[in-house]
Amino acid sequence: MSIDKPLLIDVVRLRMEELNLKQKDLAELLGTSTTRISEYLKDKRQITLEIAKRLHIDLNIDASIIL
């Protein structure tokens, strides 16, 4: 029996909660718009490589979850 890897969106939401970040705060941290963050969190847009790098660096999300 294997354990599934968590979805990136779920990990981002968890880190937002842990760090008490709102979408606006996350957008500022990652250098993007709140609209774009909303699209990422609703799985309406693919996360770009640049945002993936920032998630890894700024939110300390493991690269294996991002990729």
MDTraj code that builds the backbone (N, CA, C; nanometers):
import mdtraj as md
import numpy as np

residues = "MET SER ILE ASP LYS PRO LEU LEU ILE ASP VAL VAL ARG LEU ARG MET GLU GLU LEU ASN LEU LYS GLN LYS ASP LEU ALA GLU LEU LEU GLY THR SER THR THR ARG ILE SER GLU TYR LEU LYS ASP LYS ARG GLN ILE THR LEU GLU ILE ALA LYS ARG LEU HIS ILE ASP LEU ASN ILE ASP ALA SER ILE ILE LEU".split()
xyz = np.array([
    [0.0842, -0.1174, 0.0000],
    [0.0000, 0.0000, 0.0000],
    [0.0892, 0.1243, 0.0000],
    [0.0667, 0.2109, -0.0939],
    [0.1477, 0.3321, -0.1015],
    [0.0644, 0.4539, -0.0610],
    [0.1368, 0.5542, -0.0163],
    [0.0724, 0.6797, 0.0214],
    [0.0877, 0.7760, -0.0948],
    [-0.0227, 0.8359, -0.1371],
    [-0.0192, 0.9302, -0.2487],
    [0.0510, 1.0580, -0.2077],
    [0.1222, 1.1153, -0.3043],
    [0.1879, 1.2437, -0.2831],
    [0.0803, 1.3505, -0.2712],
    [0.0952, 1.4436, -0.1773],
    [-0.0067, 1.5488, -0.1630],
    [-0.0098, 1.6398, -0.2856],
    [-0.1258, 1.6946, -0.3139],
    [-0.1385, 1.7882, -0.4252],
    [-0.0741, 1.9206, -0.3875],
    [-0.0078, 1.9805, -0.4838],
    [0.0612, 2.1067, -0.4601],
    [-0.0344, 2.2130, -0.4064],
    [-0.1531, 2.2203, -0.4625],
    [-0.2503, 2.3212, -0.4194],
    [-0.2833, 2.3038, -0.2711],
    [-0.2975, 2.1798, -0.2275],
    [-0.3281, 2.1530, -0.0866],
    [-0.2115, 2.1938, 0.0042],
    [-0.0897, 2.1691, -0.0422],
    [0.0281, 2.2057, 0.0355],
    [0.0404, 2.3583, 0.0439],
    [0.0136, 2.4270, -0.0664],
    [0.0172, 2.5732, -0.0663],
    [-0.0861, 2.6279, 0.0316],
    [-0.2065, 2.5731, 0.0283],
    [-0.3113, 2.6187, 0.1214],
    [-0.2705, 2.5950, 0.2665],
    [-0.2109, 2.4799, 0.2931],
    [-0.1654, 2.4475, 0.4281],
    [-0.0580, 2.5469, 0.4730],
    [0.0394, 2.5755, 0.3867],
    [0.1457, 2.6714, 0.4215],
    [0.0870, 2.8114, 0.4424],
    [-0.0109, 2.8476, 0.3603],
    [-0.0765, 2.9771, 0.3789],
    [-0.1394, 2.9839, 0.5177],
    [-0.2052, 2.8772, 0.5577],
    [-0.2689, 2.8738, 0.6892],
    [-0.1639, 2.8780, 0.8003],
    [-0.0579, 2.7998, 0.7848],
    [0.0476, 2.7967, 0.8860],
    [0.1139, 2.9332, 0.9032],
    [0.1311, 3.0048, 0.7923],
    [0.1983, 3.1346, 0.7952],
    [0.1000, 3.2515, 0.8075],
    [-0.0293, 3.2172, 0.8193],
    [-0.1348, 3.3176, 0.8304],
    [-0.1318, 3.4161, 0.7124],
    [-0.1194, 3.3613, 0.5913],
    [-0.1148, 3.4426, 0.4699],
    [-0.2500, 3.4417, 0.4004],
    [-0.2920, 3.5567, 0.3550],
    [-0.4094, 3.5669, 0.2687],
    [-0.3599, 3.5619, 0.1249],
    [-0.4523, 3.5485, 0.0300],
    [-0.4127, 3.5429, -0.1101],
    [-0.3335, 3.6667, -0.1499],
    [-0.3738, 3.7817, -0.0972],
    [-0.3027, 3.9067, -0.1271],
    [-0.1585, 3.8999, -0.0789],
    [-0.1392, 3.8471, 0.0429],
    [-0.0046, 3.8343, 0.0996],
    [0.0810, 3.7398, 0.0160],
    [0.0220, 3.6277, -0.0226],
    [0.0941, 3.5302, -0.1044],
    [0.1305, 3.5897, -0.2395],
    [0.0394, 3.6638, -0.2991],
    [0.0662, 3.7279, -0.4284],
    [0.1849, 3.8228, -0.4172],
    [0.1883, 3.9022, -0.3124],
    [0.2999, 3.9948, -0.2922],
    [0.4306, 3.9198, -0.2711],
    [0.4261, 3.8147, -0.1922],
    [0.5446, 3.7342, -0.1644],
    [0.6010, 3.6709, -0.2908],
    [0.5104, 3.6226, -0.3766],
    [0.5524, 3.5525, -0.4980],
    [0.5690, 3.6448, -0.6183],
    [0.5335, 3.7714, -0.6020],
    [0.5497, 3.8664, -0.7113],
    [0.4508, 3.8483, -0.8243],
    [0.3268, 3.8198, -0.7881],
    [0.2219, 3.8022, -0.8889],
    [0.0934, 3.8682, -0.8382],
    [-0.0136, 3.8552, -0.9145],
    [-0.1400, 3.9189, -0.8770],
    [-0.2275, 3.8259, -0.7926],
    [-0.3194, 3.8860, -0.7200],
    [-0.4143, 3.8051, -0.6424],
    [-0.5038, 3.7237, -0.7345],
    [-0.5330, 3.7783, -0.8515],
    [-0.6129, 3.7039, -0.9501],
    [-0.5407, 3.5759, -0.9910],
    [-0.4111, 3.5887, -1.0157],
    [-0.3331, 3.4712, -1.0568],
    [-0.3272, 3.3680, -0.9448],
    [-0.3100, 3.4134, -0.8208],
    [-0.3084, 3.3211, -0.7065],
    [-0.4419, 3.2480, -0.6975],
    [-0.5507, 3.3208, -0.7146],
    [-0.6833, 3.2601, -0.7119],
    [-0.6965, 3.1528, -0.8197],
    [-0.6476, 3.1818, -0.9383],
    [-0.6531, 3.0842, -1.0491],
    [-0.5712, 2.9597, -1.0159],
    [-0.4546, 2.9781, -0.9545],
    [-0.3726, 2.8632, -0.9144],
    [-0.4464, 2.7788, -0.8104],
    [-0.5032, 2.8441, -0.7106],
    [-0.5687, 2.7717, -0.6016],
    [-0.6964, 2.7019, -0.6451],
    [-0.7591, 2.7519, -0.7501],
    [-0.8801, 2.6884, -0.8044],
    [-0.8469, 2.5901, -0.9151],
    [-0.7166, 2.5702, -0.9388],
    [-0.6672, 2.4784, -1.0416],
    [-0.7165, 2.5165, -1.1811],
    [-0.7300, 2.6470, -1.2042],
    [-0.7733, 2.6967, -1.3350],
    [-0.6542, 2.7358, -1.4216],
    [-0.5357, 2.7398, -1.3610],
    [-0.4155, 2.7792, -1.4335],
    [-0.2985, 2.6965, -1.3794],
    [-0.2110, 2.6554, -1.4702],
    [-0.0905, 2.5832, -1.4321],
    [0.0078, 2.6794, -1.3653],
    [0.0745, 2.6332, -1.2632],
    [0.1764, 2.7132, -1.1969],
    [0.2992, 2.7198, -1.2869],
    [0.3502, 2.8403, -1.3054],
    [0.4665, 2.8591, -1.3921],
    [0.5932, 2.8110, -1.3210],
    [0.6982, 2.7924, -1.3981],
    [0.8258, 2.7509, -1.3415],
    [0.8766, 2.8542, -1.2414],
    [0.8621, 2.9814, -1.2742],
    [0.9083, 3.0870, -1.1842],
    [0.8317, 3.0833, -1.0511],
    [0.7001, 3.0663, -1.0580],
    [0.6202, 3.0584, -0.9344],
    [0.6563, 2.9311, -0.8579],
    [0.6798, 2.8225, -0.9278],
    [0.7202, 2.6973, -0.8626],
    [0.8503, 2.7174, -0.7851],
    [0.9453, 2.7878, -0.8450],
    [1.0722, 2.8165, -0.7770],
    [1.0474, 2.9006, -0.6520],
    [0.9614, 3.0010, -0.6658],
    [0.9321, 3.0893, -0.5516],
    [0.8608, 3.0124, -0.4394],
    [0.7714, 2.9194, -0.4755],
    [0.7040, 2.8379, -0.3737],
    [0.8066, 2.7557, -0.2958],
    [0.9027, 2.7015, -0.3687],
    [1.0071, 2.6215, -0.3058],
    [1.0922, 2.7076, -0.2126],
    [1.1341, 2.8233, -0.2608],
    [1.2231, 2.9103, -0.1838],
    [1.1481, 2.9846, -0.0730],
    [1.0393, 3.0517, -0.1082],
    [0.9706, 3.1406, -0.0132],
    [0.8801, 3.0680, 0.0855],
    [0.8201, 2.9570, 0.0428],
    [0.7300, 2.8844, 0.1329],
    [0.7904, 2.7531, 0.1816],
    [0.9136, 2.7254, 0.1363],
    [0.9841, 2.6039, 0.1767],
    [0.9035, 2.4773, 0.1453],
    [0.8447, 2.4758, 0.0271],
    [0.7713, 2.3572, -0.0182],
    [0.8691, 2.2674, -0.0926],
    [0.8704, 2.1425, -0.0546],
    [0.9647, 2.0462, -0.1118],
    [0.9498, 2.0378, -0.2640],
    [1.0611, 2.0365, -0.3316],
    [1.0617, 2.0328, -0.4784],
    [0.9919, 1.9092, -0.5327],
    [0.9984, 1.7974, -0.4603],
    [0.9340, 1.6751, -0.5085],
    [0.7818, 1.6890, -0.5142],
    [0.7254, 1.7758, -0.4322],
    [0.5807, 1.8012, -0.4351],
    [0.5473, 1.8930, -0.5518],
    [0.6367, 1.9899, -0.5769],
    [0.6129, 2.0860, -0.6839],
    [0.6214, 2.0186, -0.8203],
    [0.7182, 1.9306, -0.8368],
    [0.7378, 1.8648, -0.9666],
    [0.6535, 1.7452, -0.9737],
])
top = md.Topology()
chain = top.add_chain()
for i, resn in enumerate(residues, 1):
    res = top.add_residue(resn, chain, resSeq=i)
    for name in ("N", "CA", "C"):
        top.add_atom(name, md.element.get_by_symbol(name[0]), res)
traj = md.Trajectory(xyz[None], top)
